[in-house]
Amino acid sequence: MRAKNVEFKVTYINLQDKPGWFLEISPHGKVPVLVVDDVPLFESNAIAEYLDEVVPPRCHPQDPIERAQNRAWTDFVGDFAKALSSTYYTKSRAETDAAIEASPKAIAKLEAALAIRQDNGGPYFNGPNLSLVDAAYAPFLQRFALAESKLGTGLLKDFPLVQAWSDALLANETVTGAVVDSFAEKFFASLKRREFYVGTLFETTAAAAE
């Protein structure tokens, strides 16, 4: 919606205390949900596809083959997100190290896809403009970058195209402005509350700063 300059109102949901009205319109109890003319739409990809159909300009490619490829890579985001989040949704350094060892398989597939698309000039998946693929991956790259600032796994060092793509997305205000200003603080607090290993690193950093 930000990329298309759509006017919208945001209601933030406390996922630790979901209100009844929200659970009535979100079958999975997850965000986001988009309400259009009192009709709720749920699931990120479905919402993005709807917006791309009704609000110009299109973020999907015009070519049917390219569009199908984009949809396929958007569907792959679940595997990619799991590869990244498994490194910081861990209870110990040993679990993190095991995840780092297992994660490159999924990341390598995206690196290969980006290599094939190099002739589009970048810096985004389809070239100079944001696409639905970019919108699908950006939140997970943003969270990983925050966790990585503490973990220092170096997971993306062998995947320069993924790293460059992440850097470009996280330098785009359309992406970074899509979350609340205190997002990093809330993300760190969530990791600590859930007693993940990376949360202990935030506490160590804060103590050292004091």
N, C-alpha and C positions, 0 to 999 in steps of 0.2 A: 504493500500500500504506500509506503514511503517512496519507493522507486517510481511509482505511478502518480504520485501527488494526490492520493485519494484522501478526502477528509474523513476522519474517523474518531471515535471516542474509545478510550481504553478503560476497562475496569480490571484492575489487578486482583488476582485470586490468591489467597493464602492456601497453598496446597496442603498445609498441615491442618487446616480447618476450613474445608470447602463448604460454602453455603448451600442450602437445599436447592435454591433456584438454579444454581450452576449445575448441580448433579442431575437436575431434570432435563437440561439441554445438552449435556455432555455425556454420552453413553459410556465412555471409558473413564470419565472423571478426570480428563486431561485437558490441558490448554495446548493450543489456542482454540477458541470457538469464535466464529464470526456470525453475528446476527444481522441478517439483511431482511428488512420489511417484516420483522418479527419471526423470520424463519432461521433457525440455527443451523450453521454448517460447521462440521467438525472434521478433524484430521488436517494437518498442515498442507499436505500435497493437494488434497481436494479443494481446500480454500484457495491456494495459490492458482490452481487451474481455473477455478471459477473467476477469480479476479482477472486473470489473463484473457479470458474470453470476453469479459464485459467492459474492461477498461483499457483503452489504448494508451500507449503503443504496446504491441505484443512483446513479451519477454521471451517467448518461445520462438525458435527459428521458423521462418515461413516454409522452408523445404520440408516435406513430410518425412523423409528419411532422417534428416537432422533432428526434427522434432521428436521422432520416435527414439533416437539415440539419447536425446536429452532426458526424455521421460525414463528411459532405462537407467541412466546414471543417477537420476534423482531417486529411483527405487533402491539403488545400491547404498544410499546414505546410511541405512541402518547398519550394514556390515562395517562401513567405514567409521561411523560414530562409536560402535562397540569397540573397534580396535583402539581408538583414542581413549575413550572413557575407561576402558579396562585398566589403563595405567594409573589412574588416580582414584577410581572407586575400589580401593584396596585397603586392607586392614594392616598390612605390614610392608616393609621394603622388599621382602622376599616375594610377596605377591606381585608387587609392582615390577620387579625384575622379570618374573615369569611372563607377565603381560607384555613387557617390552620385547621379549624374545618371540612371542606369538603374533604380535600385531603387524609386523611388516608385510605379511602375505596380503592383507586387504589393502594396505596403503600402496603397495607396489602396483596393484591393478589400476588404481586411480592415477598413479604416476605415469603408467603406460598410456592411459587415455589422454592425459594432458600432453604427452609427447606427440601423439598423433595429431593433436589440434594446434601444434605450435605455429602452423602457417596462418592462423587467424590473428596473430599479432598481439593477443592478450590485452590486458593482464587478467581478464576474467575467462570463464570457461568457453564462451563463444566469441571472445574478442574484446572490444572496448566498452561494451555495455553489459550491465548486470542481467543475468538470466534467472530462470527458476532453479536451475542447477546451483548457481551461486547462492541464491536465497536459502536453498535446502541445506547446504553444507556450512554456511557461515556461522550459525549458532554453535555448532559443535567444534569448529576451529577456534572460535572465540573462547569457549570454555577450556579447551585444551591449552591454549596459549596462557591463560591465567594459571592453570595448574602447573604447566611446564615452567613458569617463572619461578616456582618453588622447587619442583622435582628435578629439573635439569636432566631429563632423560636423554636428550639428544635424539629422540625418536625420528625426527624428520630430517636429520643431517644427511641421510643417504637418499632423500627424496626432494631434490632441489626444486622441482616443478611444483610439488604440493606446497612446499614452504613458501615459494614466491607467490603462489595463488593465495595462500593464507595471509601473507603480508599485505597483498593488494586489497583483499576484502576487509582486513582489520584497519586499513588506512582510509576506508571509505566511510564517510559520516552517515551515509544512508544505512550502513550496517551497524556501526557502533552506536548510532543514535536511536536504534530500535529497542534498546533496553533502558531501564531507569539509570540515572546517574550513579546510583549506589549499587549497581549490579555486581561489581567485583566484590564489594564488601559483603553483600548478601550471599554470593556464591561461596566465598570463603567460609562464612558463618554456617552455611548448610553443610559443607564438608566437615567442619569441626563437630557440628551437632550429630552427624551420622558416624562420627568416630573413625573417619578414614585416616590412613597414615599421613597423607599430605597435610591434613589439618594440624598435625603436630609440628610440621615445618613452618607453618604460618606463625604459630605461637613462639617458636624458637627465634624467628626473624624479628618479631615484635620485641621480645626480651632483649635481643642484642641491640636493637635500636634504642632502647631505653638506657 
